[in-house]
Amino acid sequence: MKITRRRFLDIILNLVWLFFGVILLKVSGKVLNQNQKKSKKVIKNDLANGVHFRDELIIYKDEDLTRIFKSRCTHLGCRIRQSGDGNLVCPCHGSRFNYYGKVLNGPASSPLEQVKFEFDKMKNELIIYDG
């Protein structure tokens, strides 16, 4: 069987498309797997109103409002572990944030990073997603 030049080029082009298709599927599969592997932390939703520091998180609760932030200052990444005068205070350079994560005093210029979470009302738990 004789293969024409045009048929040979069609076969090569199809193999190239197949190669890129396989790579695209592998890459998109990795992205999907990474999104599925987001870690989560579960804590009881029995926190009193106010500010709570848990591991790398700041949890602010006031009646029906709950906000969760990463506890790293947006200036240089120091860990915020204290609140005073109704503010969150960075111990390294004195940046101050309100309980909504907004910068009140620098040197930080960006708000605290909020963390996604949801309530499990059946179990009375906070499910906190990292990442």
TIRO-2110 file (N, C-alpha, C; in Angstrom, 1 decimal):
// TIRO-2110
0.8, -1.2, 0.0, N, 1, A
0.0, 0.0, 0.0, CA, 1, A
0.9, 1.2, 0.0, C, 1, A
0.6, 2.1, -0.9, N, 2, A
1.4, 3.3, -1.1, CA, 2, A
0.8, 4.5, -0.3, C, 2, A
1.6, 5.1, 0.5, N, 3, A
1.2, 6.3, 1.3, CA, 3, A
1.6, 7.6, 0.6, C, 3, A
0.6, 8.4, 0.3, N, 4, A
0.9, 9.6, -0.4, CA, 4, A
1.4, 10.6, 0.6, C, 4, A
2.0, 11.6, 0.1, N, 5, A
2.6, 12.7, 0.9, CA, 5, A
1.5, 13.3, 1.8, C, 5, A
0.4, 13.6, 1.2, N, 6, A
-0.7, 14.3, 1.9, CA, 6, A
-1.2, 13.4, 3.0, C, 6, A
-1.3, 12.1, 2.8, N, 7, A
-1.8, 11.1, 3.8, CA, 7, A
-0.8, 11.1, 5.0, C, 7, A
0.5, 11.1, 4.6, N, 8, A
1.6, 11.0, 5.7, CA, 8, A
1.5, 12.3, 6.5, C, 8, A
1.3, 13.4, 5.9, N, 9, A
1.2, 14.7, 6.7, CA, 9, A
-0.1, 14.7, 7.6, C, 9, A
-1.2, 14.1, 7.1, N, 10, A
-2.4, 14.0, 7.9, CA, 10, A
-2.2, 13.1, 9.1, C, 10, A
-1.4, 12.0, 8.9, N, 11, A
-1.2, 11.1, 10.1, CA, 11, A
-0.3, 11.8, 11.1, C, 11, A
0.8, 12.5, 10.6, N, 12, A
1.6, 13.3, 11.6, CA, 12, A
0.9, 14.3, 12.3, C, 12, A
0.0, 15.1, 11.6, N, 13, A
-0.8, 16.1, 12.2, CA, 13, A
-1.7, 15.5, 13.3, C, 13, A
-2.3, 14.4, 13.0, N, 14, A
-3.2, 13.8, 14.0, CA, 14, A
-2.5, 13.3, 15.2, C, 14, A
-1.3, 12.8, 15.0, N, 15, A
-0.5, 12.3, 16.1, CA, 15, A
-0.1, 13.5, 17.0, C, 15, A
0.3, 14.7, 16.4, N, 16, A
0.6, 15.9, 17.1, CA, 16, A
-0.6, 16.3, 18.0, C, 16, A
-1.8, 16.4, 17.4, N, 17, A
-3.0, 16.8, 18.1, CA, 17, A
-3.3, 15.8, 19.2, C, 17, A
-3.1, 14.5, 19.0, N, 18, A
-3.3, 13.5, 20.0, CA, 18, A
-2.3, 13.7, 21.2, C, 18, A
-1.1, 14.0, 20.9, N, 19, A
-0.1, 14.2, 21.9, CA, 19, A
-0.5, 15.4, 22.8, C, 19, A
-0.8, 16.6, 22.1, N, 20, A
-1.2, 17.7, 22.9, CA, 20, A
-2.5, 17.5, 23.7, C, 20, A
-3.4, 16.7, 23.1, N, 21, A
-4.7, 16.3, 23.9, CA, 21, A
-4.4, 15.6, 25.1, C, 21, A
-3.5, 14.6, 25.0, N, 22, A
-3.1, 13.8, 26.2, CA, 22, A
-2.5, 14.7, 27.3, C, 22, A
-1.6, 15.5, 26.9, N, 23, A
-0.9, 16.5, 27.8, CA, 23, A
-1.9, 17.4, 28.5, C, 23, A
-2.9, 17.9, 27.7, N, 24, A
-3.9, 18.8, 28.3, CA, 24, A
-4.8, 18.0, 29.3, C, 24, A
-5.1, 16.8, 29.0, N, 25, A
-5.9, 16.0, 29.9, CA, 25, A
-5.1, 15.7, 31.2, C, 25, A
-3.8, 15.4, 31.1, N, 26, A
-3.0, 15.2, 32.3, CA, 26, A
-2.9, 16.4, 33.1, C, 26, A
-2.7, 17.5, 32.5, N, 27, A
-2.6, 18.8, 33.3, CA, 27, A
-3.9, 19.2, 33.9, C, 27, A
-5.0, 19.1, 33.2, N, 28, A
-6.3, 19.4, 33.8, CA, 28, A
-6.6, 18.4, 34.9, C, 28, A
-6.2, 17.2, 34.8, N, 29, A
-6.5, 16.2, 35.8, CA, 29, A
-5.7, 16.5, 37.1, C, 29, A
-4.5, 17.0, 37.0, N, 30, A
-3.7, 17.4, 38.1, CA, 30, A
-4.4, 18.6, 38.8, C, 30, A
-4.9, 19.6, 38.0, N, 31, A
-5.5, 20.7, 38.6, CA, 31, A
-6.8, 20.3, 39.4, C, 31, A
-7.6, 19.4, 38.8, N, 32, A
-8.7, 18.9, 39.5, CA, 32, A
-8.4, 18.2, 40.8, C, 32, A
-7.4, 17.4, 40.7, N, 33, A
-6.9, 16.7, 41.9, CA, 33, A
-6.4, 17.6, 43.0, C, 33, A
-5.7, 18.6, 42.6, N, 34, A
-5.2, 19.6, 43.6, CA, 34, A
-6.4, 20.3, 44.3, C, 34, A
-7.4, 20.7, 43.5, N, 35, A
-8.6, 21.3, 44.1, CA, 35, A
-9.4, 20.4, 45.0, C, 35, A
-9.4, 19.1, 44.7, N, 36, A
-10.1, 18.2, 45.5, CA, 36, A
-9.3, 17.9, 46.8, C, 36, A
-8.0, 18.1, 46.8, N, 37, A
-7.2, 17.8, 48.0, CA, 37, A
-7.1, 19.0, 49.0, C, 37, A
-7.9, 20.0, 48.8, N, 38, A
-7.9, 21.1, 49.7, CA, 38, A
-8.1, 20.6, 51.1, C, 38, A
-7.3, 21.0, 52.0, N, 39, A
-7.5, 20.5, 53.4, CA, 39, A
-8.6, 21.3, 54.1, C, 39, A
-9.1, 20.7, 55.0, N, 40, A
-10.2, 21.4, 55.8, CA, 40, A
-9.9, 21.1, 57.3, C, 40, A
-10.4, 22.0, 58.1, N, 41, A
-10.3, 21.9, 59.5, CA, 41, A
-11.7, 22.0, 60.1, C, 41, A
-12.0, 21.2, 61.0, N, 42, A
-13.3, 21.2, 61.6, CA, 42, A
-13.2, 21.5, 63.1, C, 42, A
-13.9, 22.5, 63.5, N, 43, A
-14.0, 22.9, 64.9, CA, 43, A
-15.4, 23.1, 65.4, C, 43, A
-15.6, 22.8, 66.6, N, 44, A
-17.0, 23.0, 67.2, CA, 44, A
-17.4, 24.5, 67.1, C, 44, A
-18.6, 24.7, 66.8, N, 45, A
-19.1, 26.1, 66.7, CA, 45, A
-19.7, 26.5, 68.0, C, 45, A
-18.9, 26.3, 69.1, N, 46, A
-19.3, 26.7, 70.4, CA, 46, A
-18.5, 27.9, 70.9, C, 46, A
-18.0, 28.7, 70.0, N, 47, A
-17.1, 29.8, 70.4, CA, 47, A
-18.0, 31.0, 70.9, C, 47, A
-17.5, 31.6, 72.0, N, 48, A
-18.2, 32.8, 72.5, CA, 48, A
-18.0, 33.9, 71.6, C, 48, A
-18.8, 35.0, 71.7, N, 49, A
-18.5, 36.2, 70.9, CA, 49, A
-17.2, 36.7, 71.2, C, 49, A
-16.5, 37.2, 70.2, N, 50, A
-15.2, 37.8, 70.4, CA, 50, A
-14.2, 37.3, 69.4, C, 50, A
-12.9, 37.4, 69.8, N, 51, A
-11.8, 37.0, 68.9, CA, 51, A
-11.2, 35.7, 69.5, C, 51, A
-10.9, 34.8, 68.6, N, 52, A
-10.3, 33.5, 69.0, CA, 52, A
-9.1, 33.2, 68.1, C, 52, A
-8.0, 32.8, 68.7, N, 53, A
-6.8, 32.5, 67.9, CA, 53, A
-6.7, 31.0, 67.9, C, 53, A
-6.7, 30.4, 66.8, N, 54, A
-6.6, 28.9, 66.7, CA, 54, A
-5.6, 28.6, 65.6, C, 54, A
-4.5, 28.0, 66.0, N, 55, A
-3.4, 27.6, 65.1, CA, 55, A
-3.0, 28.8, 64.3, C, 55, A
-3.2, 28.7, 63.0, N, 56, A
-2.9, 29.8, 62.0, CA, 56, A
-4.1, 30.6, 61.6, C, 56, A
-5.1, 30.6, 62.5, N, 57, A
-6.3, 31.3, 62.1, CA, 57, A
-6.7, 32.3, 63.2, C, 57, A
-7.5, 33.3, 62.8, N, 58, A
-8.1, 34.3, 63.7, CA, 58, A
-9.6, 34.1, 63.4, C, 58, A
-10.4, 33.8, 64.4, N, 59, A
-11.8, 33.6, 64.2, CA, 59, A
-12.5, 34.8, 65.0, C, 59, A
-13.3, 35.5, 64.3, N, 60, A
-14.1, 36.6, 64.9, CA, 60, A
-15.5, 36.3, 64.9, C, 60, A
-16.1, 36.3, 66.0, N, 61, A
-17.6, 35.9, 66.1, CA, 61, A
-18.3, 37.0, 66.9, C, 61, A
-19.4, 37.5, 66.3, N, 62, A
-20.2, 38.5, 66.9, CA, 62, A
-21.7, 38.2, 66.6, C, 62, A
-22.4, 37.6, 67.5, N, 63, A
-23.8, 37.2, 67.3, CA, 63, A
-23.9, 36.3, 66.0, C, 63, A
-24.5, 36.7, 65.0, N, 64, A
-24.7, 35.9, 63.8, CA, 64, A
-23.6, 36.1, 62.7, C, 64, A
-22.6, 36.9, 63.0, N, 65, A
-21.5, 37.2, 62.1, CA, 65, A
-20.3, 36.4, 62.5, C, 65, A
-19.7, 35.7, 61.6, N, 66, A
-18.4, 35.0, 61.8, CA, 66, A
-17.5, 35.3, 60.7, C, 66, A
-16.3, 35.7, 61.0, N, 67, A
-15.3, 35.9, 60.0, CA, 67, A
-14.0, 35.2, 60.4, C, 67, A
-13.3, 34.6, 59.4, N, 68, A
-12.1, 33.8, 59.7, CA, 68, A
-11.0, 34.3, 58.8, C, 68, A
-9.9, 34.6, 59.4, N, 69, A
-8.7, 35.2, 58.6, CA, 69, A
-7.5, 34.3, 58.9, C, 69, A
-6.5, 34.4, 58.0, N, 70, A
-5.2, 33.8, 58.3, CA, 70, A
-4.5, 34.7, 59.2, C, 70, A
-3.8, 34.2, 60.2, N, 71, A
-3.2, 35.0, 61.2, CA, 71, A
-1.9, 35.6, 60.8, C, 71, A
-1.5, 35.6, 59.6, N, 72, A
-0.3, 36.2, 59.1, CA, 72, A
-0.5, 37.7, 58.7, C, 72, A
0.3, 38.6, 59.2, N, 73, A
0.2, 40.0, 58.8, CA, 73, A
0.6, 40.1, 57.3, C, 73, A
-0.1, 41.0, 56.6, N, 74, A
0.1, 41.1, 55.2, CA, 74, A
1.3, 42.0, 54.9, C, 74, A
2.0, 42.5, 56.0, N, 75, A
3.2, 43.3, 55.8, CA, 75, A
4.4, 42.4, 55.5, C, 75, A
4.8, 41.6, 56.5, N, 76, A
5.9, 40.7, 56.4, CA, 76, A
5.6, 39.3, 56.9, C, 76, A
4.4, 39.0, 57.2, N, 77, A
4.0, 37.7, 57.5, CA, 77, A
4.2, 37.3, 59.0, C, 77, A
4.4, 38.3, 59.8, N, 78, A
4.4, 37.9, 61.3, CA, 78, A
3.1, 37.4, 61.7, C, 78, A
3.1, 36.5, 62.7, N, 79, A
1.9, 35.9, 63.2, CA, 79, A
1.2, 36.8, 64.2, C, 79, A
-0.1, 37.1, 63.9, N, 80, A
-0.9, 38.0, 64.8, CA, 80, A
-1.5, 37.1, 65.9, C, 80, A
-1.2, 37.3, 67.1, N, 81, A
-1.8, 36.5, 68.2, CA, 81, A
-2.4, 37.3, 69.3, C, 81, A
-2.7, 38.6, 69.0, N, 82, A
-3.2, 39.4, 70.1, CA, 82, A
-4.2, 40.4, 69.6, C, 82, A
-5.1, 40.8, 70.4, N, 83, A
-6.0, 41.9, 70.1, CA, 83, A
-6.1, 42.8, 71.2, C, 83, A
-6.3, 44.1, 70.9, N, 84, A
-6.4, 45.1, 71.9, CA, 84, A
-7.1, 46.3, 71.4, C, 84, A
-7.9, 46.9, 72.3, N, 85, A
-8.6, 48.1, 71.9, CA, 85, A
-9.5, 47.9, 70.7, C, 85, A
-10.1, 46.7, 70.6, N, 86, A
-11.0, 46.4, 69.5, CA, 86, A
-10.3, 46.2, 68.2, C, 86, A
-9.0, 45.9, 68.2, N, 87, A
-8.2, 45.7, 67.0, CA, 87, A
-7.3, 44.5, 67.1, C, 87, A
-6.9, 44.0, 65.9, N, 88, A
-5.9, 42.9, 65.9, CA, 88, A
-4.6, 43.6, 65.6, C, 88, A
-3.6, 43.2, 66.4, N, 89, A
-2.3, 44.0, 66.4, CA, 89, A
-1.2, 43.0, 66.0, C, 89, A
-0.3, 43.4, 65.0, N, 90, A
0.8, 42.7, 64.6, CA, 90, A
2.0, 43.0, 65.6, C, 90, A
2.6, 42.0, 66.2, N, 91, A
3.6, 42.2, 67.2, CA, 91, A
4.9, 42.7, 66.6, C, 91, A
5.2, 42.5, 65.3, N, 92, A
6.5, 42.9, 64.8, CA, 92, A
6.6, 44.4, 64.4, C, 92, A
5.7, 44.9, 63.7, N, 93, A
5.8, 46.3, 63.3, CA, 93, A
4.6, 47.2, 63.6, C, 93, A
3.7, 46.7, 64.4, N, 94, A
2.6, 47.5, 64.9, CA, 94, A
1.4, 47.7, 63.9, C, 94, A
1.3, 47.0, 62.9, N, 95, A
0.1, 47.1, 62.0, CA, 95, A
-1.1, 46.7, 62.8, C, 95, A
-2.2, 47.5, 62.5, N, 96, A
-3.4, 47.2, 63.3, CA, 96, A
-4.5, 47.0, 62.2, C, 96, A
-5.4, 46.0, 62.5, N, 97, A
-6.5, 45.6, 61.7, CA, 97, A
-7.7, 45.6, 62.5, C, 97, A
-8.9, 46.0, 61.9, N, 98, A
-10.1, 45.8, 62.6, CA, 98, A
-10.6, 44.4, 62.5, C, 98, A
-11.7, 44.1, 63.1, N, 99, A
-12.2, 42.7, 63.1, CA, 99, A
-12.8, 42.2, 61.8, C, 99, A
-12.8, 43.1, 60.8, N, 100, A
-13.2, 42.8, 59.4, CA, 100, A
-12.0, 42.6, 58.5, C, 100, A
-10.8, 42.7, 59.1, N, 101, A
-9.6, 42.4, 58.4, CA, 101, A
-9.0, 43.6, 57.7, C, 101, A
-9.7, 44.8, 57.8, N, 102, A
-9.2, 46.0, 57.2, CA, 102, A
-8.1, 46.6, 57.9, C, 102, A
-7.1, 47.2, 57.2, N, 103, A
-5.9, 47.8, 57.8, CA, 103, A
-6.4, 49.1, 58.4, C, 103, A
-6.0, 49.3, 59.6, N, 104, A
-6.3, 50.6, 60.3, CA, 104, A
-5.0, 51.5, 60.4, C, 104, A
-3.9, 50.8, 60.7, N, 105, A
-2.6, 51.5, 60.7, CA, 105, A
-1.5, 50.6, 60.1, C, 105, A
-0.6, 51.2, 59.3, N, 106, A
0.4, 50.4, 58.6, CA, 106, A
1.6, 50.1, 59.6, C, 106, A
2.5, 49.4, 59.0, N, 107, A
3.0, 49.5, 57.6, CA, 107, A
2.2, 48.5, 56.7, C, 107, A
1.4, 47.6, 57.2, N, 108, A
0.7, 46.8, 56.2, CA, 108, A
-0.3, 47.6, 55.4, C, 108, A
-0.4, 47.2, 54.1, N, 109, A
-1.3, 48.0, 53.2, CA, 109, A
-2.4, 47.2, 52.7, C, 109, A
-2.4, 45.9, 52.9, N, 110, A
-3.4, 45.0, 52.4, CA, 110, A
-4.2, 44.4, 53.6, C, 110, A
-5.5, 44.1, 53.4, N, 111, A
-6.3, 43.5, 54.5, CA, 111, A
-5.8, 42.1, 54.7, C, 111, A
-6.2, 41.6, 55.9, N, 112, A
-6.0, 40.2, 56.2, CA, 112, A
-6.7, 39.3, 55.2, C, 112, A
-6.0, 38.2, 55.0, N, 113, A
-6.6, 37.2, 54.0, CA, 113, A
-7.7, 36.4, 54.7, C, 113, A
-8.9, 36.5, 54.1, N, 114, A
-10.1, 35.8, 54.6, CA, 114, A
-10.0, 34.3, 54.2, C, 114, A
-10.5, 33.5, 55.0, N, 115, A
-10.5, 32.0, 54.8, CA, 115, A
-11.9, 31.6, 54.6, C, 115, A
-12.1, 30.7, 53.6, N, 116, A
-13.5, 30.2, 53.3, CA, 116, A
-13.8, 29.2, 54.3, C, 116, A
-15.1, 29.2, 54.7, N, 117, A
-15.6, 28.3, 55.6, CA, 117, A
-17.1, 28.1, 55.4, C, 117, A
-17.7, 27.1, 56.1, N, 118, A
-19.1, 26.9, 56.1, CA, 118, A
-19.5, 26.3, 57.4, C, 118, A
-20.8, 26.4, 57.7, N, 119, A
-21.4, 25.9, 58.9, CA, 119, A
-22.0, 24.5, 58.6, C, 119, A
-21.8, 23.6, 59.5, N, 120, A
-22.5, 22.3, 59.5, CA, 120, A
-23.5, 22.4, 60.6, C, 120, A
-24.7, 22.8, 60.3, N, 121, A
-25.7, 23.1, 61.4, CA, 121, A
-26.1, 21.8, 62.1, C, 121, A
-26.1, 20.7, 61.4, N, 122, A
-26.5, 19.4, 62.0, CA, 122, A
-25.5, 19.0, 63.1, C, 122, A
-24.2, 19.2, 62.9, N, 123, A
-23.2, 18.9, 63.9, CA, 123, A
-22.7, 20.0, 64.7, C, 123, A
-23.2, 21.3, 64.4, N, 124, A
-22.8, 22.5, 65.1, CA, 124, A
-21.3, 22.7, 65.0, C, 124, A
-20.8, 22.6, 63.7, N, 125, A
-19.3, 22.7, 63.5, CA, 125, A
-19.0, 23.8, 62.4, C, 125, A
-17.8, 24.3, 62.5, N, 126, A
-17.3, 25.2, 61.4, CA, 126, A
-16.4, 24.3, 60.6, C, 126, A
-16.6, 24.3, 59.3, N, 127, A
-15.7, 23.6, 58.4, CA, 127, A
-14.9, 24.7, 57.7, C, 127, A
-13.6, 24.7, 58.0, N, 128, A
-12.7, 25.7, 57.5, CA, 128, A
-11.8, 25.1, 56.4, C, 128, A
-11.8, 25.8, 55.2, N, 129, A
-11.1, 25.3, 54.1, CA, 129, A
-9.7, 26.1, 54.0, C, 129, A
-8.7, 25.3, 53.8, N, 130, A
-7.3, 25.9, 53.7, CA, 130, A
-7.0, 25.9, 52.2, C, 130, A
-6.6, 27.1, 51.7, N, 131, A
-6.1, 27.2, 50.4, CA, 131, A
-6.9, 27.8, 49.4, C, 131, A
END
